[in-house]
Amino acid sequence: MNILRCIKVAMVASIALFFSVIALDNFFDFESNWIFVKHVFSMDTTFHDPVLMSRAITNSVIQKYAYYFIMSWEALTAVLCWIGSVILLFNVNQSNLIFNQSKRIAFLGLFLGFLLYMIGFIIIGGEWFSMWQSSMWNGQMKAGLFLSIIMFVMIFLQCEIS
């Protein structure tokens, strides 16, 4: 059995576990992250620049639907990464061509995780809703960390050293 391929499987599975824990935490402890989303969308802890404050969304129904969307995205990312890691595991002893072709679902799951943190947290949360201005409700550093980890796994998975 090729150790590098096994490492790739484990790395994708670890991202799957990460997103599974996040999705389950949001489901079972809904309020903790709901408060975060609510504050980011309402921009109530930013500098209150009048030009930027026009972006604030204070409607709790819209905020909750956005939170449900985020939770669904996290769950879908977890499922795709789990499926991808299982497909990789089943093909770990196959030819380079077959093993490399079996990476598709894993890449899709990883890419969804990348998009969630890049677009959702860095661009929309961080810049559009000025999350960077909040000392209390700023998730940009964590999002950057998660982005880095996901990107590292994507790069290592792409390497065709088998």
C-alpha positions as a LaTeX table, in Angstrom:
\begin{tabular}{lrrr}
\hline
Residue & $x$ (\AA) & $y$ (\AA) & $z$ (\AA) \\
\hline
Met1 & 0.00 & 0.00 & 0.00 \\
Asn2 & 1.34 & 3.42 & $-0.98$ \\
Ile3 & 1.89 & 5.54 & 2.14 \\
Leu4 & 1.55 & 8.88 & 0.29 \\
Arg5 & $-1.83$ & 7.84 & $-1.06$ \\
Cys6 & $-2.92$ & 6.81 & 2.43 \\
Ile7 & $-1.82$ & 10.21 & 3.73 \\
Lys8 & $-3.91$ & 11.90 & 1.02 \\
Val9 & $-6.95$ & 9.84 & 2.03 \\
Ala10 & $-6.42$ & 10.73 & 5.70 \\
Met11 & $-6.01$ & 14.42 & 4.91 \\
Val12 & $-9.27$ & 14.56 & 2.94 \\
Ala13 & $-11.00$ & 12.57 & 5.71 \\
Ser14 & $-9.68$ & 15.04 & 8.31 \\
Ile15 & $-11.27$ & 17.92 & 6.38 \\
Ala16 & $-14.48$ & 15.86 & 6.21 \\
Leu17 & $-14.34$ & 15.39 & 9.98 \\
Phe18 & $-13.67$ & 19.10 & 10.48 \\
Phe19 & $-16.74$ & 20.12 & 8.47 \\
Ser20 & $-18.83$ & 17.39 & 10.12 \\
Val21 & $-18.02$ & 18.74 & 13.57 \\
Ile22 & $-18.77$ & 22.30 & 12.45 \\
Ala23 & $-22.11$ & 21.30 & 10.89 \\
Leu24 & $-23.11$ & 19.22 & 13.93 \\
Asp25 & $-22.09$ & 21.99 & 16.33 \\
Asn26 & $-24.22$ & 24.47 & 14.40 \\
Phe27 & $-27.15$ & 22.06 & 14.46 \\
Phe28 & $-26.95$ & 21.03 & 18.13 \\
Asp29 & $-25.74$ & 24.40 & 19.47 \\
Phe30 & $-27.65$ & 26.61 & 17.06 \\
Glu31 & $-27.53$ & 29.74 & 19.21 \\
Ser32 & $-23.74$ & 30.06 & 19.55 \\
Asn33 & $-23.01$ & 30.70 & 15.90 \\
Trp34 & $-26.43$ & 32.23 & 15.21 \\
Ile35 & $-25.38$ & 35.12 & 17.46 \\
Phe36 & $-22.17$ & 35.48 & 15.41 \\
Val37 & $-24.07$ & 35.59 & 12.09 \\
Lys38 & $-26.61$ & 38.02 & 13.52 \\
His39 & $-23.93$ & 40.47 & 14.69 \\
Val40 & $-21.93$ & 40.26 & 11.45 \\
Phe41 & $-25.00$ & 40.85 & 9.26 \\
Ser42 & $-26.35$ & 43.68 & 11.42 \\
Met43 & $-22.88$ & 45.30 & 11.58 \\
Asp44 & $-23.70$ & 46.48 & 15.09 \\
Thr45 & $-20.11$ & 46.25 & 16.34 \\
Thr46 & $-18.40$ & 47.97 & 13.39 \\
Phe47 & $-17.30$ & 51.60 & 13.13 \\
His48 & $-20.83$ & 52.59 & 11.94 \\
Asp49 & $-19.61$ & 54.39 & 8.83 \\
Pro50 & $-22.86$ & 55.65 & 7.20 \\
Val51 & $-21.78$ & 54.58 & 3.71 \\
Leu52 & $-20.99$ & 51.02 & 4.83 \\
Met53 & $-23.92$ & 50.72 & 7.25 \\
Ser54 & $-26.30$ & 50.73 & 4.29 \\
Arg55 & $-25.13$ & 47.14 & 3.74 \\
Ala56 & $-26.34$ & 45.96 & 7.14 \\
Ile57 & $-29.06$ & 43.32 & 7.20 \\
Thr58 & $-31.07$ & 43.51 & 10.40 \\
Asn59 & $-34.04$ & 41.43 & 9.29 \\
Ser60 & $-33.80$ & 38.30 & 11.45 \\
Val61 & $-35.62$ & 36.15 & 8.88 \\
Ile62 & $-33.00$ & 36.93 & 6.21 \\
Gln63 & $-30.23$ & 36.44 & 8.78 \\
Lys64 & $-31.61$ & 33.02 & 9.75 \\
Tyr65 & $-31.95$ & 31.91 & 6.13 \\
Ala66 & $-28.34$ & 32.94 & 5.57 \\
Tyr67 & $-27.33$ & 30.92 & 8.62 \\
Tyr68 & $-29.28$ & 27.89 & 7.36 \\
Phe69 & $-27.53$ & 28.30 & 4.02 \\
Ile70 & $-24.13$ & 28.34 & 5.72 \\
Met71 & $-25.04$ & 25.27 & 7.78 \\
Ser72 & $-26.22$ & 23.43 & 4.66 \\
Trp73 & $-23.04$ & 24.39 & 2.81 \\
Glu74 & $-20.93$ & 23.04 & 5.68 \\
Ala75 & $-22.89$ & 19.77 & 5.73 \\
Leu76 & $-22.62$ & 19.37 & 1.95 \\
Thr77 & $-18.88$ & 20.01 & 2.15 \\
Ala78 & $-18.54$ & 17.35 & 4.84 \\
Val79 & $-20.55$ & 14.80 & 2.85 \\
Leu80 & $-18.57$ & 15.38 & $-0.34$ \\
Cys81 & $-15.25$ & 15.15 & 1.50 \\
Trp82 & $-16.37$ & 11.89 & 3.20 \\
Ile83 & $-17.48$ & 10.43 & $-0.13$ \\
Gly84 & $-14.26$ & 11.63 & $-1.74$ \\
Ser85 & $-12.09$ & 10.07 & 0.95 \\
Val86 & $-13.96$ & 6.74 & 0.66 \\
Ile87 & $-13.54$ & 6.74 & $-3.14$ \\
Leu88 & $-9.85$ & 7.50 & $-2.72$ \\
Leu89 & $-9.51$ & 4.72 & $-0.15$ \\
Phe90 & $-11.16$ & 2.18 & $-2.46$ \\
Asn91 & $-8.74$ & 3.18 & $-5.23$ \\
Val92 & $-5.58$ & 3.49 & $-3.13$ \\
Asn93 & $-3.99$ & 0.42 & $-4.78$ \\
Gln94 & $-5.13$ & 1.17 & $-8.31$ \\
Ser95 & $-3.05$ & 2.60 & $-11.15$ \\
Asn96 & $-1.97$ & 6.23 & $-11.13$ \\
Leu97 & $-4.59$ & 7.02 & $-13.76$ \\
Ile98 & $-7.46$ & 5.51 & $-11.75$ \\
Phe99 & $-6.29$ & 6.93 & $-8.43$ \\
Asn100 & $-5.90$ & 10.42 & $-9.91$ \\
Gln101 & $-9.35$ & 10.22 & $-11.54$ \\
Ser102 & $-10.82$ & 9.22 & $-8.17$ \\
Lys103 & $-9.82$ & 12.59 & $-6.70$ \\
Arg104 & $-12.72$ & 14.48 & $-8.33$ \\
Ile105 & $-15.30$ & 14.28 & $-5.55$ \\
Ala106 & $-12.66$ & 15.02 & $-2.91$ \\
Phe107 & $-11.61$ & 18.11 & $-4.87$ \\
Leu108 & $-15.22$ & 19.21 & $-5.17$ \\
Gly109 & $-15.72$ & 18.93 & $-1.41$ \\
Leu110 & $-12.48$ & 20.73 & $-0.66$ \\
Phe111 & $-13.36$ & 23.45 & $-3.16$ \\
Leu112 & $-16.74$ & 23.98 & $-1.49$ \\
Gly113 & $-14.94$ & 24.40 & 1.83 \\
Phe114 & $-12.56$ & 26.87 & 0.19 \\
Leu115 & $-15.48$ & 28.84 & $-1.26$ \\
Leu116 & $-17.29$ & 28.96 & 2.09 \\
Tyr117 & $-14.36$ & 30.53 & 3.88 \\
Met118 & $-13.07$ & 32.67 & 1.01 \\
Ile119 & $-16.36$ & 34.07 & $-0.24$ \\
Gly120 & $-18.51$ & 33.65 & 2.86 \\
Phe121 & $-16.14$ & 34.73 & 5.59 \\
Ile122 & $-13.31$ & 36.71 & 3.99 \\
Ile123 & $-15.18$ & 38.55 & 1.21 \\
Ile124 & $-18.82$ & 38.79 & 2.34 \\
Gly125 & $-18.40$ & 38.73 & 6.11 \\
Gly126 & $-15.02$ & 40.40 & 6.32 \\
Glu127 & $-15.26$ & 43.03 & 3.63 \\
Trp128 & $-18.91$ & 43.50 & 2.67 \\
Phe129 & $-20.19$ & 43.47 & 6.25 \\
Ser130 & $-16.93$ & 44.97 & 7.61 \\
Met131 & $-16.40$ & 42.14 & 10.07 \\
Trp132 & $-12.75$ & 43.22 & 10.27 \\
Gln133 & $-13.89$ & 46.30 & 12.19 \\
Ser134 & $-15.38$ & 44.27 & 15.04 \\
Ser135 & $-13.19$ & 43.35 & 17.98 \\
Met136 & $-15.77$ & 40.81 & 19.18 \\
Trp137 & $-17.33$ & 39.28 & 16.04 \\
Asn138 & $-14.38$ & 38.97 & 13.69 \\
Gly139 & $-13.79$ & 35.51 & 12.25 \\
Gln140 & $-11.31$ & 36.49 & 9.56 \\
Met141 & $-8.21$ & 35.06 & 11.25 \\
Lys142 & $-9.88$ & 31.69 & 11.77 \\
Ala143 & $-11.25$ & 31.76 & 8.23 \\
Gly144 & $-7.74$ & 32.46 & 6.94 \\
Leu145 & $-6.38$ & 29.54 & 8.94 \\
Phe146 & $-9.08$ & 27.20 & 7.63 \\
Leu147 & $-8.48$ & 28.43 & 4.07 \\
Ser148 & $-4.78$ & 27.71 & 4.41 \\
Ile149 & $-5.39$ & 24.19 & 5.67 \\
Ile150 & $-7.90$ & 23.42 & 2.93 \\
Met151 & $-5.60$ & 24.83 & 0.25 \\
Phe152 & $-2.67$ & 22.79 & 1.57 \\
Val153 & $-4.74$ & 19.60 & 1.36 \\
Met154 & $-5.87$ & 20.51 & $-2.17$ \\
Ile155 & $-2.29$ & 21.11 & $-3.30$ \\
Phe156 & $-0.98$ & 17.92 & $-1.71$ \\
Leu157 & $-3.89$ & 15.91 & $-3.12$ \\
Gln158 & $-3.11$ & 17.25 & $-6.60$ \\
Cys159 & 0.52 & 16.16 & $-6.44$ \\
Glu160 & 0.89 & 13.05 & $-8.55$ \\
Ile161 & 3.71 & 11.54 & $-6.53$ \\
Ser162 & 2.15 & 8.14 & $-6.00$ \\
\hline
\end{tabular}
